[in-house]
Amino acid sequence: MSERTREHDGAGAHMSGKGDRVSGFQQVRADLGVQLKQLREAAHLSGKELAERLRWQASKVSRIENARQTATEDDITQWGRAVQAAPEVVEELIEQASGLLERQDSWRQRHRSGLAALQEDIRDLEMRTTLFRVFEPGVVIGLLQTTEYARSIFTRIKRLYNAPDEIDAAIRVRMQRQEILYDQTKKFRFILPEAVLRYRLAPLDVMRGQLDRLLAVTALPNVEFGVVPFEAPLPSALLNGFWIYDSDQVAVPTRTRDLILRDPDDIAFYERTFEEFYEIAAFREAARAVIVRVLEDFARQSAD
C-alpha cells in the first residue's frame, strides 16, 4: 500500500561493504522494535490486544517488534497513541523510523518481508481510508484483480524481487482486501487506460475472466470505474500510477521505490492530475462498452 526519500548514509557507511550497511540498518531497526515492544508492555497490552486497538493484523505487531518490518511514521504515531506514550517519546521514535525508511524503502527491501506482509500493510492503510482515487497505467488495480490474474502478477514480482513469501499467502490477503469494496462507507474512484485491459500479463483465458470481473465492478454503487479509451485526448503522458488516500497522502510506486507523499502541494498536484484523467475517462455504460470491445477482440484471437 505504498508509503520517503533516501538518506545519505555518510562517508564511513558508504565506504563500508554492503553487508556492513545492511547489518547496521538491521541493528537500528531491531532497537526500534525493542523500544516499541517496551512501550506496549508498559501499557500492559499483549500484541494481539494492541493490534485490535490499531485495527491491524496481529502479525504486523510481531514483525515490527522483531525487526522483520520497519514501522512507518504513521505506525508509530498510532502505536504511541494506543499505549498513551509521552509525545516526546513518540517524536524521538518517529525520527528514528524516518531515517530507517529513507534508507531502506526500495521495493527489493520491502519484498524481503514477504509478499503477504506487504499486502497486509496496504490493507491496514485501506481500512483507515474513506475516499480512494487511483490511476494505474500498467496493471489492473489490485483491489479489482481476480485470483488468477493476481497469481500471474505475484509470480512476476517474486521473480523480479526475489520475494521470499508464498504466492498463495499473498493472493489470500489480496482477496481479503477486496472485501472493502462492499463497505458502503467508503468510496472508490478507479481509472485505467484501455491499454491495461489489453496488456497480456496473464494467459488469454485469465484476461477474459479479469475483464468479466471489471464488468461486475462497474455495477457497485460506491465504485466509479473509468476507462480512458485509446481515442481520448490525453492531458499528459501516462508516466506512472498513483493512489490518493483521502487527502492525506499519495502513494507513487516506481520500479525500485515506493514514494509516499504527504506534502499538501504534492497531494494537490496529484488530485489535479487525477481530475484531468477523470474528465476524459469513460464511465458506466461507456466504460462497459470499452471492456466488451476488448473481450470481443480476445474472443477473435482465441478463435484464430
Summary of the structure (lengths in Angstrom):
residues: 304
radius of gyration: 20.7
end to end distance: 39.6
largest distance: 68.0
contacts: 923
relative contact order: 0.12
helix: 60%
strand: 12%
